[in-house]
Amino acid sequence: MPTEPARNILEWFMKPFKPQTKQYWRIVLLCFVAASTFWLLNALNKSYSTQTTYPIRFVYNSEQLVPLKPLPEEVMVNVTAKGWKLLRKTLRLEVSPAEIYIRNMPRNSYLLGSALRPALVNAMDGLQLNFVVTDTLSFFFDEKVNRTFSLALDQRQKLTAAGFEVAGPVKLDPDSVTFTGPLSILRKYSNPFIVKLPSADLSVTSTIEVPITVKTEEQELVTANINETEVTIPVKNLVQEERQLMPEMVNVPAGNIVLLRPASIKVQYQLFEDSAALLNRESFKAILNYANFNPQDSTITPELIQKPVGVRNVRLTPQRVKVILQEQP
């Protein structure tokens, strides 16, 4: 057959690889491992020059200084060493980082690569430093300080539900916080430090735990001596009232009389339900100042110049009163 010579050649070629015993392939594998091991050991005993990274560590007084950004952890260097040393360095086995000492607040925020050479040479064990590849090492330190701020509730936040209002001073316990962090950040904080309720719409007197929070980007740099403060808010129910009021005209030109349309105005107000019986409702007083006369529509805006103690959310209607000026007969 035409394929017989080709098959004979193939069998002749594969005959050395044909297992003679059950342990044949195990022996072949052991021989391969042994050869590879000898090759590796021989390669690791040779010297090589290569570019690699080397770990560094900043040493500073953490009670006086704080880094504003994460500090560099390694630099690029060119070294010469035996393969064993390079392998150990690559695997980070017993590798001592080069220590960079920051003893006081640094004047500059960088170090030249050449300035790192002494620290690297002292730290390298079995590695010969050829040159530092990293040109400049940047870092940002600031003075670490403590600052105490009084606490206050955000006045812009609506605290109560409709028909209710804060009935007295808001109390915070504790009423101050001490922050520790970079001077450049703490000097931007306002005093008092403003806190905000996690929820509002209060209808009863409440004591709420309010967290002390700083900006997200500052949370790793600034710490506080307390995590929260208890805010006590007195809340009372409001009642709505209204009454008619005769406004008084002032600054009317001499020899003239005034006709008002309408002749009276309505004053609407709110007060706490428990103080309604004590309210002096005769204390309201409103004026129409002719000096504020608007000739375009012949109107004046009424002004409330007197009101009883305890009323709030006062509103006058209408907002403008038509004024007709007539000469006295």
C-alpha positions in Angstrom: 0.0 0.0 0.0 1.3 3.5 -0.8 0.8 4.7 2.9 2.9 1.8 4.3 6.3 3.5 3.9 5.1 6.7 5.6 3.6 4.8 8.5 6.9 2.9 9.0 8.8 6.2 9.0 6.4 7.6 11.6 6.7 4.5 13.9 10.4 4.6 13.6 10.4 8.3 14.7 8.0 7.8 17.7 9.7 4.6 18.9 12.0 6.4 21.4 9.0 8.0 23.0 7.1 4.7 23.3 6.7 3.9 27.0 8.8 0.9 27.9 7.5 0.8 31.5 4.6 2.2 33.5 6.9 4.9 35.0 8.2 6.1 31.6 6.4 9.5 31.5 7.1 10.2 35.1 10.8 9.8 34.5 10.5 12.0 31.4 8.7 14.7 33.5 11.3 14.5 36.3 14.1 14.9 33.8 12.4 18.0 32.4 11.9 19.5 35.9 15.5 18.9 36.8 16.8 20.5 33.6 14.6 23.5 34.1 15.7 23.8 37.7 19.4 23.8 36.8 18.7 26.3 34.1 16.8 28.6 36.5 19.5 28.3 39.2 22.2 29.2 36.7 20.2 32.2 35.4 19.6 33.5 39.0 23.3 33.4 39.7 24.0 35.9 36.9 24.0 39.7 37.3 21.5 41.9 35.5 20.9 45.6 35.1 17.2 46.5 35.0 14.7 49.3 35.6 12.3 48.6 38.4 10.4 50.2 41.3 11.6 50.4 44.9 9.4 51.0 47.9 9.7 54.2 50.0 8.2 55.3 53.3 7.8 58.8 54.6 8.7 59.2 58.3 7.1 62.2 60.0 5.5 63.2 63.3 1.8 62.4 62.8 0.9 64.6 65.8 2.2 67.7 64.0 1.9 67.0 60.3 -0.8 65.5 58.1 -0.5 64.6 54.3 -3.2 66.3 52.3 -2.9 63.6 49.6 -1.8 60.0 49.6 2.0 59.8 49.8 4.0 58.2 47.0 4.9 54.6 48.0 7.6 53.8 45.4 10.1 55.3 43.0 11.5 54.1 39.7 15.2 53.1 39.8 17.8 51.5 37.6 19.8 48.8 39.5 22.3 46.0 39.0 22.1 42.8 41.0 22.1 39.0 40.8 18.9 37.3 39.7 18.3 36.1 43.3 18.2 39.6 44.7 16.0 40.9 41.9 13.5 38.0 42.4 13.4 38.6 46.2 12.8 42.3 45.5 10.0 41.5 43.0 8.3 39.2 45.5 8.8 41.8 48.3 10.6 39.3 50.5 12.5 41.1 53.3 12.7 44.3 51.3 13.3 47.4 53.5 11.7 50.5 52.1 13.8 53.6 51.8 12.9 56.1 54.6 12.4 59.7 53.8 12.4 61.9 56.9 10.1 65.0 57.2 11.1 66.6 60.5 9.3 69.9 60.2 6.8 71.6 58.0 8.5 71.3 54.6 9.1 74.5 52.6 8.7 72.7 49.3 6.2 70.1 48.2 8.7 68.0 46.2 12.0 66.2 46.3 14.3 65.8 43.3 15.1 62.2 42.4 18.8 62.9 43.0 18.0 63.8 46.6 16.6 60.3 47.2 19.9 58.5 46.4 21.3 58.3 50.0 18.1 56.9 51.4 17.9 54.3 48.6 21.5 53.2 48.9 21.1 52.7 52.6 18.0 50.6 52.2 19.0 48.4 49.3 20.5 45.1 50.3 22.3 43.4 47.5 21.2 45.8 44.9 23.5 48.3 43.3 21.8 51.6 42.5 22.8 52.9 39.1 20.6 56.0 39.0 17.1 57.2 40.1 14.7 57.2 37.2 12.0 59.2 38.9 12.7 62.9 38.3 10.6 64.5 41.0 8.7 63.2 44.0 5.6 65.3 45.0 3.9 65.4 48.4 1.6 67.8 50.2 1.9 68.3 54.0 0.0 70.6 56.3 0.1 71.6 59.9 -2.1 69.4 62.1 -4.2 71.4 64.5 -7.2 71.2 66.9 -10.0 73.8 66.5 -13.2 74.0 68.6 -16.4 75.3 67.1 -19.8 76.0 68.6 -22.7 74.1 67.0 -25.9 75.7 65.6 -28.9 74.4 63.7 -29.3 75.3 60.1 -31.7 78.3 60.1 -32.7 77.7 56.5 -34.2 74.3 57.2 -38.0 74.2 57.8 -38.3 72.2 61.0 -42.1 71.9 61.7 -45.1 70.6 59.9 -47.9 73.0 58.7 -49.7 74.5 61.6 -46.8 74.1 64.0 -43.8 76.2 64.9 -40.7 76.3 67.1 -41.8 77.7 70.5 -38.5 78.5 72.1 -34.7 78.3 71.9 -33.3 75.2 70.3 -30.8 73.3 72.6 -27.8 71.3 71.4 -26.0 68.8 73.7 -23.1 68.9 73.4 -23.1 72.4 71.9 -19.5 72.4 70.5 -17.2 70.2 68.6 -13.4 69.9 68.3 -12.0 69.0 64.9 -8.5 67.7 64.3 -7.0 68.1 60.9 -5.1 70.2 58.4 -5.0 73.9 59.2 -5.8 74.9 55.6 -9.1 73.0 55.8 -10.2 73.9 59.4 -9.7 77.6 58.8 -12.4 77.5 56.1 -15.0 76.1 58.6 -17.6 78.6 59.8 -18.1 79.3 63.5 -20.7 78.2 64.6 -20.5 74.9 62.7 -23.9 74.3 61.1 -25.7 71.0 61.5 -28.9 69.9 59.8 -31.7 67.6 60.9 -31.9 64.3 59.0 -35.7 64.8 58.9 -38.1 67.6 59.8 -41.9 68.1 59.7 -42.1 68.1 63.5 -45.5 68.4 65.3 -44.4 67.8 68.9 -41.4 68.8 71.0 -38.6 66.4 69.9 -35.0 65.4 70.8 -33.2 64.2 67.7 -29.7 62.8 67.3 -27.9 64.8 64.6 -24.7 63.5 63.0 -21.6 65.8 62.9 -20.5 65.5 59.2 -17.9 67.1 57.0 -17.5 67.1 53.3 -16.9 63.7 51.7 -13.5 64.6 50.4 -12.4 65.8 53.8 -13.6 62.8 55.9 -10.2 61.0 55.7 -8.3 64.2 56.8 -10.6 65.6 59.5 -11.7 63.9 62.7 -14.2 65.1 65.3 -14.2 64.4 69.1 -17.9 63.6 68.8 -20.0 61.9 66.2 -23.4 63.5 66.9 -25.2 66.0 69.0 -28.7 65.8 70.6 -31.0 68.6 69.3 -34.0 69.4 71.4 -36.7 71.5 69.6 -39.8 72.8 71.4 -42.8 72.7 69.1 -46.3 74.0 69.7 -49.6 74.1 67.8 -50.5 77.4 66.0 -54.0 78.8 65.6 -55.1 81.2 62.9 -57.0 84.5 63.6 -57.9 87.6 61.7 -59.5 91.0 62.4 -60.4 94.2 60.7 -58.1 97.2 61.2 -58.6 100.9 60.4 -55.3 102.2 59.0 -54.1 105.7 60.0 -53.1 108.1 57.2 -49.8 110.0 57.7 -48.0 112.8 55.8 -51.2 113.9 54.0 -50.8 117.3 52.3 -52.4 120.1 54.4 -55.9 121.1 53.4 -56.8 117.8 51.9 -59.0 114.9 53.0 -58.5 111.3 52.0 -60.9 108.6 50.9 -59.8 105.0 51.1 -61.0 102.1 49.0 -61.4 99.8 51.0 -61.8 101.8 54.1 -60.4 99.0 56.3 -57.8 96.3 56.0 -57.7 92.7 57.3 -54.8 91.5 59.4 -54.3 87.8 59.5 -51.9 86.2 62.0 -51.0 83.1 63.9 -50.2 82.5 67.6 -49.7 79.5 69.9 -52.9 77.9 71.0 -52.0 78.1 74.7 -51.4 81.9 74.6 -54.6 82.9 72.8 -56.4 83.8 76.0 -53.6 86.3 77.0 -53.3 88.1 73.6 -54.0 91.8 73.5 -55.8 92.0 70.2 -56.2 95.8 70.4 -52.4 96.3 70.0 -52.4 96.1 66.2 -51.7 99.4 64.4 -51.3 100.0 60.7 -50.6 103.2 58.7 -50.8 104.4 55.2 -47.9 106.8 54.5 -48.8 109.3 51.8 -45.1 109.7 51.1 -45.3 106.3 49.5 -48.2 107.2 47.2 -48.0 105.5 43.7 -49.4 107.9 41.1 -49.7 105.2 38.5 -52.5 103.4 40.2 -53.2 105.8 43.1 -52.4 103.3 45.8 -50.4 103.0 49.0 -49.0 99.9 50.6 -50.2 99.5 54.2 -47.5 99.1 56.9 -47.9 97.4 60.2 -46.1 99.4 62.8 -47.4 97.7 66.0 -48.5 94.2 66.9 -49.0 92.3 70.1 -46.3 90.2 71.6 -46.5 86.5 70.5 -48.1 86.8 67.1 -46.3 85.6 64.0 -46.7 85.2 60.3 -48.7 88.4 60.1 -50.2 89.4 56.7 -52.2 92.4 55.6 -54.8 92.3 52.9 -55.3 93.9 50.5 -51.6 94.6 49.8 -52.4 98.0 48.3 -55.1 100.5 49.2 -56.6 102.9 46.7 -56.3 106.5 48.0 -58.4 109.4 46.7 -57.2 112.9 47.7 -59.8 115.7 47.9 -59.4 119.3 48.9 -61.3 120.4 51.9 -64.3 122.6 51.1 
